Amino acid sequence: MGRLFLSRLGVGILFCMVTNWTVAQDNYYILKKSGNPFFSKNNSLRRGEVFSDKDTLTLSKQDTVFLINRSGELFELIEPGSYAFNTLRSYKKVSNGNSLAVKYFAYVWKQFTNQQKSRQRPGVVYREKRDIELLTPSDSIRFYAPEIEFSWDNKTDSVSTYFHLQDIDSKHITKIGTSASSLVLFRDNIILGAGKSYRWSVTLEPFPDFNEVKFNSFELLKRNAYLKLKEEMDTLTVALKLLGFSEKDIKKAICIDYKFCDY
């Protein structure tokens, strides 16, 4: 009996250790913040930043922080003070059982986790030219619009730049030289057509090595595909509004997370 009791006790201790370790690994991520909350290391918060078990978060008056976990649960911090990792469960925001919002938060949590792993991957060196920054449309988005404004930030001394738009299916590249930092193209079914995917970039040379050029891609949706996506996102918008998010913030988040931008 003594051996059996000790055996069961050992299993119980091991189970508690595994459970505690699993909980410790289930980090929280910053979904949204307002004001100037900061971690104890005095770093300001960014969307998608991890809140690990070694962190302490400090909020001042008027500060707000929303966090999410693996299960798609939402946590809201609104009172001034310091918050430790092991206290966060007390600030869970009730979602009224809305499964759509829970699925959305779980999806975003997974995205944040993958981004963190990519940043921490050893032996990987990321090189990206910073001379011209592509602004809009942002990378990998889907949208439906009669016209598209492309914009970029030219941080070089060169006045002239070259805009490149490539039809991904045909590989054809439309090239435009300009001294501006933006241009507008219309959906004319010649350069731009609904139901097609494109990528675009801006360079200092008219004929660059495209293997070395950073591109942003986008899909110009057909009306039926757009309406179907919009209906789904409208339903999600209602769910997130019930949790206290503004329509403007929801629209921005859906554009970032689902890459569906309703301009």
N, C-alpha and C positions, 0 to 999 in steps of 0.2 A: 504493500500500500504506500509505504514511504517513497519507494522508487517511482511509483505511478504518479504520486502527488508532485514530486519534484519534476517529473517529465512534463506533466501538464503545466506546472508553473513556468518551466523553461519555455514551452511553446507560447504561453501567454505573454511572457516578457518579450520574446522574439516578435510576436505579432504587434505588440505596442510599439516596439522599436521601428518596425517596417512601416507601420501606419504613420508614426510621427515623421519619419524620413520622407514618406510620400507627400504628406501635407506640406513639409518644408520646401519640397521641390515645386509645389503648385504655386508659382509666383503670381502676383497681381501685376497688371499693366495699367498705365495711365491712359484713360480714354479721352478725357477732356479736363481742362483746368481753366480757371479764371482768376485774375489777380496775380500774386507773386508767391505762391507756395514754394517751398524748397526742401530738399533733403538735408540731413545733418551735415553733409559734406559741402553745403552751401552752393550746390548746383541747382539752377532753376529747372523746372519740369518741362518735358516735352511730351507730346502725344506719342504713345508707343514705348515709353521708357519703362523699364522693369522696376517694380517695388519688391525687393528681395527681403529675406528674413534678417538681413544685416542693416537695413535702412530704418531711419526715423524721419517722418515727414512732418514739417512744421507749417501751420496755416496761421495767417494773421486775419484781422477783421476784413470782411468782404472777399476773402479767398474761398474758392470752391474747387474740389477735386472729385472726379468720377473715376472709379477703377473697375476693372473686370477680371474675372478669373476663368479657369479652364472650363468650368461648368456653365458659363454664360450668365453668371450672376453679376449684378451691378451693385456697386458700393458708393455711397455718397458721403463725403466729408465736407461739412459746412461750418463747424464751430472752430474758433481760434484755439490753437493748442498744438501739442506734439502727438503724433500717432506712430506707434510701433507696429511692426508686421503682425504680431500675434493678437492685436486688438481689432484688426480690420473686420473680422466676421461680425462684430457688433453693429456695423454700419451698413448692413445689407439693405438695399432699397427694394421694397416689395414690387414685383412686376405684374401682380394680379394674374399670375399663371399664363401670361402671354407667351406661347411657345415660339412665336415668330421673333420676338425681341431676344429671347434666350438663344435661339439659333444664330442670330446676327452677332451677338456679343461673343459667343463661342467661336464663331468664324473669325472675328477680328482678333481674338486672343491667339488663335493659331497663327494668324498672319504676323502678329507682333513677335511670337516665339520664333518663327522662321527667320524674321529679320534679325533678331538678336543672335541666333546661331550663325548667321552669315557674317555678321560683324565680328564675332569672336572666333571664327574659323582660323586655326593657326596655319601659317605658311602661305596665306593668300595676300597678295599685294594688289590693291585697287588703284588703278590709274585712270583718271578722267580729266580731260582738258577743261580748264576753267576760264578760257579766254572768251568763249561765247556761251551764255547760259540760256537754254531753251525754257521758255516760260509756259506759253499756252499754244495749243492744247497740251496738257500734261500727258505723260507716257501711258500707253495701253488703255486709253479710255474708249468708251462706246457712247455715241450720242447721235441725235437726229437734228439737223439744222439746215436751213437754206443757204447759209453762208458760214464760213469759218474764219476767225481772225487768228493768225499766227503771230506770236510775239516772242521776242528774245532780248536778252541784255548783252550788248556788245561792250565788253570790258577792255578792249584793245584800243590801240591808237589809230587803227585803220578805219577810215570812213566807209569804204565800200565792203559789202558782204554779199554772199551768194546763197540764196534760198534754194533748197532742193526738196522736191516732193516726189516720192516714188510710189507707184501703184504696185503693191506687193505681188499681185497675180501676174501682171504683164512685165514687171520689172522696169517699165518705162519711167524715166526721171524727167520731171519738168524743172527747169532751172531758170531762176530769175535773179538778176543782179540788182542791188538796191543799196541806198545809203540810209534807209529808214530802219527802225527797229520793230516794225510790224507790217503786215500786209493782210488783205482780205481776199479770199477766193470764194467763188460761188459754186453751188451744186448745179453744174450745167450739163452733167453727163458726158463731158469731154475730159476736163481735168479732174473734176470730182463727181462721183456718182454714188447713189445710195446702194447699200449692200456690198460695198467694197472696203478693203482694208488698205491703209497707207502708212508710210513712215516719212518723217520729215526731219530736216536738219538745216543748219546755217553754218557756213564756213567762210574763211578768209580767202580761199582759193576757188576759182571756178571749176577746176578739175582735181579735186582732192583724191586721196586714196580712201575709198569708202570703207575699207576694212578698218580704218583707224578713226572713223567719224562716229560720234555719238548721235543716235537717232531717237526720236520719240515716235511711237506708233499710235494709230487710232483706227477705229472702225466706224464708218458712217452708216448708220442703220437704215434699213427700209422701214417704212411707216408701220407695217404690221408688227415687226419685231420690236420697234420702239414702243408701241402701244401696249404690248404684252409685258415688257419690262417695266413700263411706267405704272401699270396696274399693280404689279407686284410691289414696287417701291412705294406706291401710295398707301398700300396696306401696312407696310413696315413703318411708314411715316406716322400713321395713326397710332401704332403701338408705341413708338418712341415718344410721341407727344404726351401720351398718358404718363410717361415716366418723367416728364418735366423738361424735355429738350425742345428748343425752338425750331420752327420750320427751317430757318436759315441754317442752323447748325446741322440739322438732319440732312439737308440737301448737300451740304459740303462733305459730311461724313460718308454719305452714300457714294458720292463722286470719288472720294479717296479710297474707300474700302471695296466697293463693288465695281468701281471703274465705270459707273453709269452716270453720266453728267447731263442733266436736263437743263440746257441753256435756254 
